[in-house]
Amino acid sequence: METTKSPAQTPPPEDLLEVRKPTSLLIAQFFLFPLVIIAICVGIFLLFGYLTYDQKTPQEYLSDIRTGSESRRWQSAFELSNVISSDKERLRNTDCVTDLTKGYEGSRTEDPRVRRFLALTMGHLGDKRAVPALLEGLNDSEVENEIYTLWALGSIGDNSAVPVDLMRLQHQDAAVRKVAAYVLGALKDPSAIHDLQVALNDVDHDVRWNAAMALAQLNDAGGAGVLMTLLDHQYLDGLSDLTIEQKTELMVNAVKSLAMLKYDQAKEKIYVLSQNDPMLAVRDASIEALKKY
């Protein structure tokens, strides 16, 4: 049964509060003014960040490497590698490589990280004048320095590095052998084919994979069987030491390498991957690869 309120329960009209529409002043008070304050604070933060940002030239970084404190020297070498990688075209035909080479040659007794990042920097710069110093640097006792130096030689692309690179395929450290195989593919010297075919039987799977991909760059299908295994999710899932990202990258590179060879036995498998592989990057690479057949 519906009930009605008595007059005593209903407030008189004069006691009701008036509901006013928000004015532009009220909106500004609650929204605009705080936004202005936030914008000013952010602007001050960015201004101070810009004023205190350490903007140095490559020469200043090199000076820090020569005369800075022990910790500052390797940090400057690292920062220099980032500067060069983003501005290498402008610096390639300057005296920067000469200064880099001198700094590299004079850092034999320094923190190994200094030579490591200087080698990386010379690789980014891609100037062949750095090759003699880098070849000498392969005699470093630090394995990681040797790896960085090999990468730099491959990035520069001077085939005078092929003989010493081939020797590294016999290195006791698997990481060195892996990088050596990768660099031989980048250098694309046909004289490396036999040694890379031997490396397909290496005990380390990383070395085998890089040797197979290097052979593909040399238009040799000797490693096609190894590459085909990398298209198998079941095989890759059994490798617990790899992340999903690494497995995806392996599949993408294998697809590209097999397409480079126009390897017929891989075409059907690549087509399947292009249709329903769970990894978008693999599907995209497979679609592009099919265009090469």
C-alpha positions as CSV (number, residue, x, y, z in Angstrom):
1,M,0.0,0.0,0.0
2,E,1.4,3.4,-1.0
3,T,2.0,5.8,1.8
4,T,2.2,9.6,1.6
5,K,4.2,12.0,3.6
6,S,2.4,14.3,6.0
7,P,2.9,18.0,5.6
8,A,5.1,18.0,8.7
9,Q,7.5,15.6,6.9
10,T,7.8,17.8,3.8
11,P,10.2,20.7,4.1
12,P,8.8,24.1,3.0
13,P,10.0,25.5,-0.3
14,E,11.9,28.3,1.5
15,D,14.0,25.8,3.4
16,L,15.2,24.0,0.3
17,L,18.9,24.6,-0.8
18,E,19.3,26.2,-4.1
19,V,21.4,24.0,-6.5
20,R,23.5,26.3,-8.7
21,K,25.1,25.4,-11.9
22,P,29.0,25.5,-11.8
23,T,30.4,28.7,-13.0
24,S,33.6,29.1,-15.1
25,L,35.3,30.6,-12.0
26,L,34.4,27.4,-10.1
27,I,35.7,25.2,-12.9
28,A,39.0,27.2,-13.0
29,Q,39.4,27.0,-9.3
30,F,39.1,23.2,-9.2
31,F,40.7,22.2,-12.5
32,L,42.6,25.0,-14.4
33,F,44.6,26.4,-11.5
34,P,46.0,23.0,-10.3
35,L,46.9,22.2,-13.9
36,V,48.8,25.4,-14.2
37,I,50.7,24.8,-11.0
38,I,51.6,21.3,-12.2
39,A,52.7,22.6,-15.5
40,I,55.0,25.2,-13.8
41,C,56.5,22.5,-11.6
42,V,57.2,20.2,-14.5
43,G,58.7,23.1,-16.5
44,I,61.0,24.0,-13.6
45,F,62.0,20.3,-13.3
46,L,62.8,20.1,-17.0
47,L,64.7,23.4,-17.0
48,F,67.0,22.3,-14.2
49,G,67.4,19.0,-15.8
50,Y,68.5,20.7,-19.0
51,L,70.8,23.1,-17.2
52,T,72.5,20.2,-15.3
53,Y,72.7,17.8,-18.2
54,D,76.2,16.7,-19.0
55,Q,76.5,17.6,-22.6
56,K,80.0,16.7,-23.7
57,T,81.7,16.3,-27.1
58,P,83.5,13.1,-28.0
59,Q,86.8,14.9,-27.4
60,E,85.8,15.8,-23.9
61,Y,84.8,12.2,-23.2
62,L,88.2,11.0,-24.5
63,S,89.9,13.6,-22.3
64,D,88.0,12.1,-19.3
65,I,89.1,8.6,-20.4
66,R,92.7,9.7,-20.3
67,T,92.8,11.8,-17.2
68,G,89.6,11.0,-15.2
69,S,89.4,8.9,-12.0
70,E,89.4,5.1,-12.4
71,S,85.6,4.9,-12.2
72,R,85.1,7.9,-14.4
73,R,87.3,6.5,-17.2
74,W,85.2,3.5,-18.0
75,Q,81.9,5.4,-17.5
76,S,83.1,8.0,-20.0
77,A,84.0,5.2,-22.4
78,F,80.5,3.8,-22.1
79,E,78.9,7.2,-22.6
80,L,81.1,7.8,-25.6
81,S,79.9,4.6,-27.2
82,N,76.3,5.9,-26.9
83,V,77.2,9.3,-28.3
84,I,79.0,7.8,-31.3
85,S,76.2,5.3,-32.1
86,S,73.7,8.1,-32.4
87,D,75.9,10.5,-34.4
88,K,78.3,8.2,-36.3
89,E,77.6,9.6,-39.8
90,R,78.8,13.1,-38.8
91,L,81.9,11.8,-37.0
92,R,83.0,9.1,-39.4
93,N,85.2,11.3,-41.5
94,T,86.8,13.3,-38.7
95,D,89.9,12.8,-36.6
96,C,87.7,11.2,-33.9
97,V,88.8,7.7,-35.0
98,T,92.4,8.7,-34.6
99,D,91.8,9.9,-31.1
100,L,89.8,6.8,-30.3
101,T,92.6,4.5,-31.6
102,K,95.2,6.3,-29.5
103,G,92.9,6.1,-26.5
104,Y,92.4,2.4,-27.1
105,E,96.1,1.6,-27.6
106,G,96.9,3.5,-24.4
107,S,94.4,1.7,-22.3
108,R,96.1,-1.7,-22.1
109,T,96.7,-1.4,-18.3
110,E,93.4,0.3,-17.6
111,D,90.2,-1.1,-16.3
112,P,89.2,-3.7,-18.9
113,R,85.9,-2.0,-19.3
114,V,87.6,1.0,-20.9
115,R,89.0,-1.0,-23.8
116,R,85.7,-2.9,-24.1
117,F,83.6,0.2,-24.6
118,L,86.2,1.9,-26.8
119,A,86.2,-1.2,-29.1
120,L,82.4,-0.9,-29.1
121,T,82.7,2.7,-30.1
122,M,85.0,2.0,-32.9
123,G,82.7,-0.6,-34.2
124,H,79.8,1.9,-34.2
125,L,82.0,4.4,-36.0
126,G,82.8,1.8,-38.7
127,D,86.1,3.3,-39.8
128,K,88.7,0.9,-41.2
129,R,91.5,3.0,-39.8
130,A,90.7,1.4,-36.4
131,V,91.2,-2.2,-37.7
132,P,95.0,-2.6,-36.9
133,A,94.4,-1.5,-33.2
134,L,91.4,-3.8,-32.9
135,L,93.4,-6.8,-34.4
136,E,96.0,-6.1,-31.7
137,G,93.3,-6.0,-29.1
138,L,92.3,-9.6,-29.8
139,N,95.3,-10.5,-27.7
140,D,93.6,-9.2,-24.6
141,S,93.5,-11.6,-21.7
142,E,89.9,-10.7,-20.9
143,V,87.5,-12.9,-22.8
144,E,84.7,-10.3,-22.8
145,N,87.1,-7.8,-24.3
146,E,87.9,-10.3,-27.1
147,I,84.2,-10.7,-27.8
148,Y,83.6,-6.9,-28.0
149,T,86.7,-6.6,-30.3
150,L,85.4,-9.3,-32.6
151,W,82.0,-7.7,-32.9
152,A,83.7,-4.3,-33.7
153,L,85.8,-5.9,-36.5
154,G,82.6,-7.5,-37.9
155,S,80.8,-4.2,-37.7
156,I,83.5,-2.4,-39.6
157,G,83.5,-5.1,-42.2
158,D,87.2,-5.3,-43.1
159,N,88.1,-8.8,-44.4
160,S,91.6,-8.6,-43.0
161,A,90.0,-9.8,-39.8
162,V,88.9,-13.1,-41.4
163,P,92.1,-15.2,-40.6
164,V,92.1,-14.2,-36.9
165,D,88.3,-14.7,-36.8
166,L,88.6,-18.2,-38.2
167,M,91.1,-19.0,-35.4
168,R,88.5,-18.0,-32.8
169,L,86.2,-20.7,-34.1
170,Q,88.5,-23.0,-32.1
171,H,88.5,-21.0,-29.0
172,Q,87.9,-22.7,-25.7
173,D,85.1,-20.3,-24.7
174,A,81.8,-21.0,-26.5
175,A,80.8,-17.3,-26.4
176,V,83.9,-16.4,-28.4
177,R,83.2,-19.1,-30.9
178,K,79.6,-17.9,-31.3
179,V,80.6,-14.3,-32.0
180,A,83.3,-15.5,-34.4
181,A,80.7,-17.4,-36.4
182,Y,78.4,-14.4,-36.4
183,V,81.1,-12.1,-37.6
184,L,82.2,-14.4,-40.4
185,G,78.7,-14.3,-41.7
186,A,78.8,-10.5,-41.5
187,L,82.1,-10.4,-43.4
188,K,80.8,-12.7,-46.1
189,D,84.2,-14.1,-47.1
190,P,83.8,-17.4,-49.0
191,S,87.1,-18.7,-47.5
192,A,85.2,-19.2,-44.2
193,I,82.7,-21.7,-45.6
194,H,84.6,-24.8,-44.7
195,D,85.3,-23.8,-41.1
196,L,81.7,-22.7,-40.6
197,Q,80.6,-26.1,-41.9
198,V,82.8,-27.7,-39.3
199,A,81.3,-25.4,-36.6
200,L,77.9,-26.9,-37.4
201,N,79.0,-29.9,-35.2
202,D,80.1,-27.7,-32.2
203,V,79.0,-28.9,-28.8
204,D,77.3,-25.6,-28.1
205,H,74.0,-24.9,-29.8
206,D,74.6,-21.2,-30.0
207,V,77.7,-21.8,-32.1
208,R,75.8,-24.2,-34.3
209,W,73.0,-21.7,-34.9
210,N,75.3,-18.8,-35.7
211,A,77.4,-21.0,-38.0
212,A,74.2,-22.0,-39.9
213,M,73.0,-18.4,-40.2
214,A,76.5,-17.3,-41.3
215,L,76.6,-20.0,-44.0
216,A,73.2,-18.8,-45.2
217,Q,74.7,-15.3,-45.7
218,L,77.4,-16.9,-47.8
219,N,74.7,-18.7,-49.8
220,D,75.6,-22.1,-48.5
221,A,72.8,-24.4,-47.5
222,G,75.1,-26.6,-45.4
223,G,73.4,-25.4,-42.2
224,A,69.8,-25.6,-43.5
225,G,69.1,-28.7,-41.4
226,V,70.1,-26.8,-38.2
227,L,67.9,-23.9,-39.2
228,M,64.9,-26.1,-39.8
229,T,65.1,-27.3,-36.2
230,L,64.7,-23.6,-35.1
231,L,61.2,-23.6,-36.7
232,D,60.0,-26.2,-34.3
233,H,58.3,-24.8,-31.2
234,Q,58.6,-28.2,-29.5
235,Y,62.4,-28.1,-29.9
236,L,62.7,-24.6,-28.7
237,D,60.4,-25.1,-25.7
238,G,62.8,-27.8,-24.5
239,L,65.5,-25.2,-24.2
240,S,64.9,-23.9,-20.7
241,D,67.8,-21.5,-20.8
242,L,66.1,-19.3,-23.4
243,T,63.5,-16.6,-22.8
244,I,60.4,-16.3,-25.0
245,E,62.0,-13.2,-26.7
246,Q,65.2,-15.2,-27.5
247,K,63.2,-18.1,-29.0
248,T,61.1,-15.7,-31.1
249,E,64.3,-14.0,-32.4
250,L,65.8,-17.4,-33.2
251,M,62.8,-18.3,-35.2
252,V,62.7,-15.0,-37.1
253,N,66.4,-15.3,-38.0
254,A,66.0,-18.9,-39.1
255,V,63.0,-18.0,-41.3
256,K,65.0,-15.1,-42.9
257,S,68.1,-17.3,-43.4
258,L,66.1,-20.1,-45.1
259,A,64.3,-17.6,-47.3
260,M,67.7,-16.1,-48.2
261,L,68.7,-19.6,-49.4
262,K,65.3,-20.2,-51.1
263,Y,65.4,-23.5,-49.3
264,D,62.5,-25.4,-50.9
265,Q,62.0,-27.9,-48.0
266,A,61.3,-25.0,-45.6
267,K,58.6,-23.3,-47.8
268,E,55.7,-25.3,-46.5
269,K,56.7,-24.9,-42.9
270,I,57.2,-21.2,-43.3
271,Y,53.7,-21.0,-44.9
272,V,52.2,-22.6,-41.8
273,L,54.0,-20.2,-39.5
274,S,52.7,-17.3,-41.6
275,Q,49.2,-18.4,-41.0
276,N,48.9,-19.4,-37.3
277,D,52.1,-19.0,-35.4
278,P,51.4,-17.5,-31.9
279,M,54.2,-15.0,-32.3
280,L,53.3,-12.0,-34.4
281,A,57.0,-11.3,-35.2
282,V,57.3,-14.9,-36.6
283,R,54.2,-14.5,-38.7
284,D,55.3,-11.2,-40.1
285,A,58.8,-12.6,-40.9
286,S,57.3,-15.7,-42.5
287,I,55.0,-13.6,-44.7
288,E,57.9,-11.5,-45.9
289,A,60.0,-14.7,-46.4
290,L,57.4,-16.3,-48.7
291,K,57.8,-13.3,-51.1
292,K,61.4,-14.4,-51.8
293,Y,60.4,-17.9,-53.1
